[in-house]
Amino acid sequence: MAKQRVIFTFPPESSSEPIIYNLSQQFNIVTNIRQAELTEGRGWIELELDGEDKDIEAGITWATSRGVRVDPVSVDATEI
């Protein structure tokens, strides 16, 4: 199992879609919300993704196709 920390930035058109729920259900990824700032029309969420590398990459590709901007977060290995 791999862990990866990313920031999802949501545009207004995808802010009402259950992206994180679908990510965990469709790609067998455990999600852990580390930080978030959301408003009615947009927002960002820092997520820790836990799963197989191929599932995490497929999930990130899928989220990007839904209009979500995905940026990696570099963290100290002791924080994970």
C-alpha positions in Angstrom: 0.0 0.0 0.0 1.1 3.5 -0.8 0.3 6.8 0.7 0.3 10.1 -1.1 -0.8 13.6 0.0 -2.4 15.9 -2.5 -4.5 19.1 -2.7 -7.7 19.0 -4.6 -8.9 22.4 -5.8 -12.5 22.4 -6.9 -13.9 24.7 -9.6 -17.5 26.0 -9.1 -18.9 23.5 -11.6 -17.8 20.5 -9.6 -18.3 21.8 -6.1 -21.6 19.9 -5.6 -20.3 16.6 -7.0 -19.3 13.9 -4.4 -15.8 13.7 -5.8 -14.0 12.3 -2.6 -16.7 9.8 -2.0 -16.6 8.5 -5.6 -12.8 8.5 -5.5 -12.8 6.1 -2.5 -15.6 3.9 -3.8 -14.6 3.6 -7.5 -10.8 3.3 -7.0 -10.5 1.5 -3.6 -8.7 4.4 -2.0 -8.9 5.3 1.7 -9.1 9.1 2.0 -8.2 11.1 5.0 -9.0 14.9 5.0 -6.0 16.7 6.5 -7.2 20.3 5.9 -9.9 22.0 4.0 -11.4 25.4 3.1 -14.7 25.2 1.3 -17.2 27.9 0.3 -20.5 27.6 -1.7 -18.8 27.8 -5.1 -15.3 26.6 -4.7 -12.6 25.3 -2.3 -9.6 23.1 -1.7 -9.0 20.0 0.4 -5.7 18.5 1.4 -6.1 14.7 1.2 -4.0 11.8 2.3 -4.7 8.9 -0.2 -3.9 5.4 0.9 -4.1 2.5 -1.6 -2.3 0.8 -4.4 -0.1 3.1 -6.6 -2.1 2.2 -9.7 -5.4 2.9 -8.0 -4.2 6.3 -6.6 -2.9 7.3 -10.1 -6.2 6.2 -11.7 -8.2 8.1 -9.1 -6.1 11.3 -9.6 -6.6 11.0 -13.4 -10.3 10.6 -12.9 -10.6 13.6 -10.5 -8.7 15.7 -13.0 -11.1 14.7 -15.7 -13.9 16.0 -13.5 -12.3 19.4 -13.5 -10.5 19.1 -10.2 -6.9 20.5 -10.0 -4.7 18.1 -8.2 -1.3 19.2 -6.8 1.1 17.1 -4.8 2.0 18.0 -1.2 5.5 17.2 0.0 5.6 16.2 3.6 8.2 14.8 6.0 7.9 11.0 6.0 7.4 11.1 9.8 4.1 13.0 9.3 2.5 10.2 7.3 
